[in-house]
Amino acid sequence: MSLRWQPKVPDSAADRTLSAESNHDVHIFHWAVVGVSKIKYSFSGGRHERFYLLLPEDMMLTDLSGANLRDVRQVQTRSVEGYGFKVLEVNLHRPARKSYEMTVRWIGDLSLLDEAHRLLLVRADGVGRESGTVTLHAAGGMTVKVADVEGGRRSALAASKRSAAKAHSATAVARYYWPYRPFALFIQVARPAITPTVALDQLVRIDRDKVQLLVQAKLNTQKGQLFGAAFDLPDGYELLSVVGPAVENYYERTEQGARRVYTKFKSAENTTTMALVLVSERFDLADFDVPLIRYVDDAAVVAERKTGRIAVQIAKALEARTISSRGLKSIAPDRLSNWLKREQFSAVQYAYRYADAAPALKLKIRPLKSRLALETFVGLNVRPTAATYTYRLRYTISGSPVDVLTFGMDSRYAKLSVVRSPAMRSVANRRQAGLTMWDLSLINEVTGLVDVVVNFSLPLDANTRSLPVPPIICDRLEQVRTIVAVQNMSRHEVAVDGQRNLSDLPFSAQKQLMPAPMLSSLQYVSQTFESDWSLDLAFKPAKEATRVQAVVDLLAMTTVIDRRGRSCYEVKVQLQNRSEQFLRVRVPAGLKLWSAKVADRPVKPAVDAEGLSDEVLIPLIKISPGGLPYEVSMYFAGAAVEPLNGLTQLSPPSIAIVDIPVMQTTWSLRLPKGYRYFRPGGNVSPIAGRAEVMSLGIEATLKQLKRLDRTSREIAGRSSRGGAIAQYNIELLNKKAIGKMKAYADYLARNPDRISGDEVRRLQQKYSEQQDYQKQIVGGNADHVRRQEELSLNDVNRRLNVAASNGGMYETTRNKALLSKPEFVADNESKQIERLKKELETSRQQKKQLAQFGVDGPAKDSKIDLAAMSQTSANDLLMQSQEKNADVDMLVNQLSKDNAAQIEINISQVQDRLEGLYDNRAQRHFKGQKMTQMRQEIDNMDKLGTVARKPNAQSRRASQTARPQQRGDLYMGEDYGGGTRSGQAGATLVQYDADTNAPANVNGHVQTIIAGADAGGEVYVAGGVYSLPVSLPGGGLRLDFARPSGDAELTIWAVPDRAVAGTLNTLVVLVISIVAALAIRIWPRNLKPAAFKVRYAIVYAVLVVGLTIIFSIAGLIVAALIVTITELSRARLAR
């Protein structure tokens, strides 16, 4: 039992004056009947808050609108005149007075085509009288006839401008009026049967993991027009998109067990094309039915008048044969050129044409077997300190692609090897029976040529007597070829000691493999087509060269002495050290070491805690051959000389370097003011101040540059790493020398008055010679580098590493045609996008024109396409009012916010469709395939570019044989880029930038500090007082000395300025006394002094003052002599 509230009987229950006026607009489309009914209730008395409607059972209410509307619900069903109706209850928030109007929107089935049937409409229930009109609208291609009318009469339609018939909009065809019930209208709806000519061109792409079906459908009708199309889809295939210039939308349905897609056109078409994209990932290659779509007519029957072509593209890794076919005739693939582009039809394996309603094709497809052939090129280069091996394995892969390559080598040499390949993802190794087997995983499955390089090096010393050439072990190979080339780029002697299954390679074949300059440097070239081969070489080492181990190029001392005899020493040592662990410094008595730095890093020296030894040990850094010289700076202080009291002989003690030769010493004394210094002694020579000290520093730097140039030439053929570091250090040291020379030239130009003219000319001449020397060193080094680059081009190791540039062909590249979007699909997409853009522009223009209308009517210069606005789409009818009057003035007055909102909706819908075309499942499908292909191609280009475009960087990082910047030798301590190191890394050779105090970058390798080739160098970090930052105090007078070796000795006399001044004053008084005595002695007795005049007194005063100011005491003496002589002359004349 169910209970519910019984609504209160309204005041209108007894109101028999309730009547209704119903105006119905019925739109008949190809797919349904859509109606808009406006019902106006009128009553003379009472109030009504509830109304009832009768809706036919086969109709669906889509919208009901009205003022003060609260809700609407179905309360029951009722049979009226033998037809079933649903009773709808419409409730208001507040009771209505006198009248109420509502709009009802509904949709009904389109049934009983070509048969007369009654058109059921929405009714007002519970009214005493109902009148109204019904207007029939027919969509383009639909025919509506009125078979009979009961209780009504036909009324005229206002004339309207019509445009082309469209499937999505309807035009008024008839109107009927009835004054009261009963009223019945019988209509007959017809949809003309159109049988188009259909041509289906179907492209089937078969890959190992997916099958694509891409169809181009051409529809043409000579009679009637097309408003849509339907196709049967193959089972198991997902429909991604349907595109075409006339396609508005599509939907997929399953009817009677068959999947079918229905396509709706934007307007009636006589001829149109469309493209369909389907994909499947579930299929059986062994018994493969080629998927095809079929056109279905209006009666859901597969059309018989159908022709087309079938093109089948199969991935390169698959092979296929035909099992059966029906209704197909084979054609040449180039006959598809008017449908497919050359890239596409060139990849077609099967091509057919058909004129059958149900063609069929069945294939048997299986993967191809992978076939591998291997050519191994072994390059052995004998260098001064190492024998470098390069194995270039060139695989030729056909059939199915592979993603793993397996090969091996004797474990004794495999642990020293580095493996790389342009297509390598990773490498793993395993040991079995004395062999190390590598499993090389590739980035992708590939076919074609794939290069793999194995590099290792064996050290050579005085005990080496043989050089084995181990073979590469491979299995599952159909063809094998091995070439062995031995190159000797050293003074060592190499000869064949034993070989098996090897024969000399003919010179004509050698010329095809290697350039002529390289052939002249090869000692042995052999080949074999057997897997079992061996080669042993006898080795006789050459004598080793000797070189300087440790040298001090410049010992620069600066000594500051104060009046009390306390001394401060700053000592800078320009040092090149390859062997010494400590710098032994002899410290004079009275001095103590305060601070020490090595290469600008504080260190803690070793000192004798008991003070029994006068030596200090400074920990040093050992550099490898070609390493950059560095500087050791020390600071000493103490009472080293006697206090300056009166006349004093200063003998400052010298700092001496023990057991390391010193090539040049400079000594700068900074002495206190108030003293005169003279008579320097010892084994040093005075020089022209700071300018000559700077010149000697330049000279020491140029000597270091020359030595580094010689070393780089020695090691260039031995170690690519060492050669690269030496070359980079030469550039750094050359920049340092240039900087010193520029500073020196600026100093000479800014201080011409501090140096005499002869000294300036001498220093400038010396500077010119230093410039020439520096250019000679740098020019010679550049010539050597060019020669090394020319030699490196003929390096068999480098050539093999550079030539290993084949990364194979990815399946995305080999099957490029199967992954790209066909032109016919892209063309249909572009045409549909172009149409939608035009619709969008039209809607925007209508919106702009609508804005020109005011309340009183249109502006004089405004123009609106009323015909375009008079047609109503089905979507508008279902959800919004669209009744239009034939009267133009009424239509213009009704254009308001509703019209603007509708245009906004149209714009939004078109924009959504455009976005759907730009980003849908088909677009993502093709973009995904394209992105995969692009990523693999870019990755392949990067791999190949590392080898081909940048062979030097790749060789530095990957091949133990190629030289950086096309020169140098193997570096055993660094892995290949992307490679995996099997053995232990060797010692790292790095260098230190003395100019910038920053890590240097050698051809892409960041270096941090100089390290010894034998890893004997150690970086010391100060932990005591020796790391205190100190600086020299300012001195008064600077004196500079030099010595072309070490162990400098110096003495100099110091006299106080006051003692010199007292001596001069004594001399002045003595001279004046002598002059006065002589004047008295020679003064004539009979002379009488001349009369004294004021002007003479003024002249004498000016003369005395002026000469005294200009010449000091000497001027005073001269003035006194002049005055005496003048007065004597006046007295003699006065007599």
C-alpha positions, 0 to 999 in steps of 0.5 A, a space after each residue: 500500500 502506498 500513501 501520498 498527499 491529495 492536492 487541494 482542489 483549486 478555486 478553478 475546479 468549478 471554473 468552466 471558463 478555462 480554455 487553451 490556445 495551442 500553437 504547435 511547430 512540428 519539425 520532421 527530420 530524417 531521424 526524428 520528429 521534433 516539436 515546439 508547442 506553445 500553450 496559453 491558458 485563459 480563464 475569467 475567474 479564480 486562480 490557478 496554481 496547477 495545470 495538466 498536459 497530455 503527452 503522447 506515449 511515444 513522445 519524450 519531453 525535452 523541456 518545459 518553460 514558463 514564468 513562475 514555474 516550480 516543477 513538472 511531473 508525470 502523474 498517470 497515463 490515460 487513453 484518449 480517442 484510443 491513443 495512450 497519453 501521459 498526464 503531466 502535472 505542472 505546478 507553479 510557485 504562485 497561483 496565476 490570474 486570468 492567463 498563463 503561457 508555457 512552452 513545451 518541447 518534445 521529440 518523437 520517433 520517425 516511423 511509418 514512412 510512406 504511410 498515412 498516420 495521425 499526427 499526435 500532439 501535446 494537449 491541454 487537459 482539463 479545459 473547456 475549450 482548446 483551439 490553435 494552429 499546427 505548422 509542419 516543417 520538413 528538413 531538406 530531403 524529407 517530403 510531408 503530405 497531409 492526407 486528411 484533416 478533421 476539424 481544422 482548415 489550412 491557413 496561408 504561410 508567409 513568404 520566406 526566402 529559402 536557402 539550400 536544403 540542409 539535413 540539420 534544419 527544417 522549413 515550413 511547408 503547411 499550416 492548419 488552424 482548428 477552432 475547437 476540439 475534436 481535431 485530427 491531422 493525418 500526414 504521410 512522410 516520405 524519404 526518397 530512396 537514394 542509391 549512391 555510387 560508392 567507391 571505397 579505397 581501403 588501406 590496410 597496414 599490418 604490423 607486429 603489434 597493431 593493424 590499421 584500416 584507413 578508408 577513403 569513401 567517395 559517394 556520388 548520386 545523380 538523383 537526389 541528395 545525400 544527408 548522411 551515410 552508414 558503414 558496417 565496421 569489422 569486428 575487433 577494430 576501434 573507430 578513431 575518427 570519421 572526417 570529411 568536408 561535409 561531415 558534421 558528426 557521427 555515432 556508432 551503434 550495434 544493430 543485429 550483431 553488426 557494428 555500424 557507424 552513422 555519419 550525418 552531413 552538414 548539408 545535402 550533398 551530391 558528391 562528397 568524400 570522407 575518411 575513416 580511421 580504425 585500429 586493432 591490437 587483437 588479431 591472429 597473424 597465422 590466419 588473418 582476415 583483411 579487415 574491410 568496411 561496407 557501405 549500408 543503404 537506408 534499408 540497412 542493406 549492403 549496397 551492391 553498386 560499390 567499387 573500390 581498391 584494397 592496398 595492403 602494407 606489411 611491416 618489413 619484419 613480416 612475410 605474408 602469402 595469400 590463403 584465399 580471396 573473393 571478388 578481387 583482381 590484382 593490380 600494380 601498386 603504381 596504379 594507386 598513385 591517384 589515391 596514395 603518394 609515392 611513399 605510401 604506394 611504394 610500401 604496398 605489398 598487395 594491391 587489388 580492385 573490386 566491384 563486388 558487394 562483399 570482397 574478402 582476402 585472407 593472408 597467412 603472416 609470420 615473422 621473418 628469421 633474424 640473420 646476422 653477418 659480422 665483419 671484424 676489423 682489428 686495429 693494433 697501434 704500437 705506441 711508445 708506452 702502450 699498445 692500443 687495440 680497437 675491434 670494430 664489429 660491423 653487424 649486418 642484420 636482415 629479417 626480423 630486428 634484434 635488440 641484443 648482440 652477444 660476443 666475447 673475448 679472452 677474460 684477461 683482456 676483456 677486463 681491460 676493455 671498453 665497449 660502445 655502440 651508437 645504438 647501445 642502451 647498456 651492456 652486461 658481461 658474464 664469464 664462461 670457460 675463460 671467456 667474458 661474454 658481453 650482452 649488448 642491449 640496443 636502444 631499439 630493435 634494429 636491422 641493417 648495419 650496426 657497429 660495435 667498438 671494443 677498445 683496450 690497451 696494454 702497457 709497454 715497458 722494458 720487460 715486454 717481449 710479445 704482443 698477442 692479438 686475441 680474437 672476438 668470439 661470436 655465435 649464430 653468425 651466417 657469415 664471418 670476415 676478420 681483418 687485422 691491421 698492425 700499425 707501429 707509431 713508435 721506435 719499438 720493433 715489432 715482428 710476426 711471431 706466429 699466426 693461424 688461418 690468416 693470409 695477407 690482404 691484397 693491396 687492391 682490397 686494402 685501398 678500398 678499406 683505408 686511405 693511401 696515407 694510412 696504408 704507408 704506415 701499416 706494417 701488417 694487414 691480414 684477413 680471414 674468413 674463419 672464426 678460429 684464428 690467432 696472431 702473436 707479435 714479437 716485441 723489442 722495446 726502444 731505449 727511453 729518453 731522459 728529461 728534467 725532473 725538478 727545476 726552479 726557473 725563478 727564485 724571487 725574494 723580496 726583503 723588507 728591513 726596518 731600523 731595528 734590524 727586523 726583516 720580513 721575507 717574501 719568497 716566490 719559487 717558480 717550480 716544475 716538479 716531477 719527482 720531489 716530494 718536498 722542497 728543501 729550503 735552508 732558513 737563515 738563523 733569526 728567521 722563522 717561517 710564518 706561511 707557506 702556499 703551494 699552487 695557491 693552497 696553504 700547506 703545513 711544512 715539516 720543521 725540526 721541533 728542536 731547532 737543530 736543523 736549519 732546513 724546512 720541508 715544503 710538501 710539493 705536488 708531483 706533476 706528470 709530463 706536460 703538467 703546468 708549472 706552479 708557484 711556491 710562496 713562503 713568508 719569513 720574519 725575524 731579526 736577521 740583520 743588525 739595527 741601523 745605528 750610524 754607518 752600518 753594513 747590511 748583510 741580509 741572509 739569503 733563502 736557499 733552495 737545496 738539491 734543486 737547481 735554481 736558474 734565476 734569482 731576483 732580490 728586491 730590498 725595501 729599506 727604511 727611509 732616512 738613510 743613504 745606501 751605497 757600495 752594494 757587494 756580494 755575488 749579485 748585480 744591481 738591475 734597473 728596478 722593477 722593470 728589469 725584475 718584470 723582464 726576468 720574470 718574463 724570461 723565466 716564463 718563456 723558458 717554462 713555455 719552451 720546456 713544456 713545448 718540448 715535453 708535449 712533443 715527446 708525449 704527443 705520440 704516447 698518451 692522448 690524455 697527456 698530450 691534450 693536457 700538455 697542449 692546453 697547459 701550453 695555451 694557459 702558460 702562453 696566456 700568462 706570458 702574454 699577460 706579463 709582457 703586456 704589463 711590462 710594456 705598460 709599465 715602461 710606457 707609464 714610467 719613462 722618468 724612473 729609468 735612464 734613457 740607455 736603460 730604457 732602450 736596453 730593456 725595450 730591445 730585450 722586450 722585443 727579443 722576448 716577443 720574437 722568442 715567444 712567437 717562435 715557441 708558439 708558432 713551432 707548437 702550432 706547426 707541431 700540432 698540425 703535423 700531429 693532426 695529420 698523423 692522427 688522421 692516419 691512426 688506425 685506432 682513431 679511424 676505426 672508432 670514428 667509422 663506427 657510426 652505424 646505429 642500425 635502422 629502427 623499425 619506425 624508420 624502416 616502417 615509416 610509411 606504415 606510421 605516417 598519416 596518409 594524405 587522403 586522411 589529412 586532406 579530408 581533415 583539412 577540408 572539414 576544418 576549413 568548413 568549420 572555420 567558415 561557419 565560425 566566421 559566419 556566426 561571428 559576423 551574425 553576432 556583429 550584425 545583431 549588435 547593430 540593431 536597437 530597440 526601434 529597429 535596425 540601423 540604416 546601414 545594417 544588413 542581416 541574412 534573414 534566410 539564414 536566421 529563419 532556419 532552425 536546427 534540431 538542437 535549437 528546437 529541443 532546448 530553446 524557442 525559435 518561432 519566427 514570424 514571416 513578417 520581417 518587421 516582427 522578426 527584427 523586433 524579436 531579435 534580442 538577447 535570445 538570438 545573441 545567446 543562440 549565436 554564442 551557443 553556435 560559436 561554442 559548438 563550432 569551436 568544440 568541433 574544431 578542438 575535437 578535430 585538432 585533438 581526437 583519438 585519431 590525432 593522438 594515434 598518429 601523433 604518438 606514432 610520429 613522436 615515437 619515430 621522431 624520438 628514435 630518429 633524434 636519438 639515432 642522430 645524437 648517437 651518430 652525431 657523437 661519432 660522425 660530427 664530433 669524432 674527436 670528443 667521442 674518441 676522447 671519451 669512448 675510444 682508447 685510441 683516438 686523439 682529442 682534437 684529432 691528435 693524441 693517444 689512448 687514455 686508459 682511465 676514462 670510459 666511453 660515452 655510454 659505454 661500460 668499463 669492465 676493468 679498473 680505471 688507470 691513473 687520472 692525469 689532471 692539471 691546474 690553472 695557475 692563473 685563475 685558481 679554478 678547475 680547467 676544462 681540457 676538451 670537455 674534461 673538468 680538471 681540478 689539480 695537478 696529479 702525478 702520473 703515478 698518483 704520487 702527488 698529494 694535496 696538502 691542506 694546512 692545519 696550523 699557523 702556516 696557513 695564516 694570511 700575511 703580507 709584506 709591510 711597506 718599505 721606504 726605498 727599493 733596490 733590486 738585484 739579480 743573479 743567474 743562479 741560486 745562493 745569492 749573497 748581498 752586502 750594502 752600506 747604510 748612512 743616516 741622512 742626518 749624518 750626511 746633512 751635518 757633514 755638508 753643513 760643516 763643509 759650508 761653514 768651512 768654505 765660508 770661513 775660508 772665503 772670509 779669510 781670503 777676503 780679509 787677506 787680499 783686501 787692500 788696506 788703502 781701499 775705502 768702502 763705497 757709500 752704501 746704497 739702498 738699491 744695492 741692499 735690495 739686490 743683495 737680499 733678493 740674490 741671497 734669498 733666490 739662490 738659497 731657495 733654488 740651490 740650498 746651501 750651495 746657493 747661499 755660498 755662491 750668493 756670498 761670493 757674489 756679494 763679496 766680489 761686488 763690494 770689492 769691485 765697488 770699493 776699488 772703483 770708489 778709490 
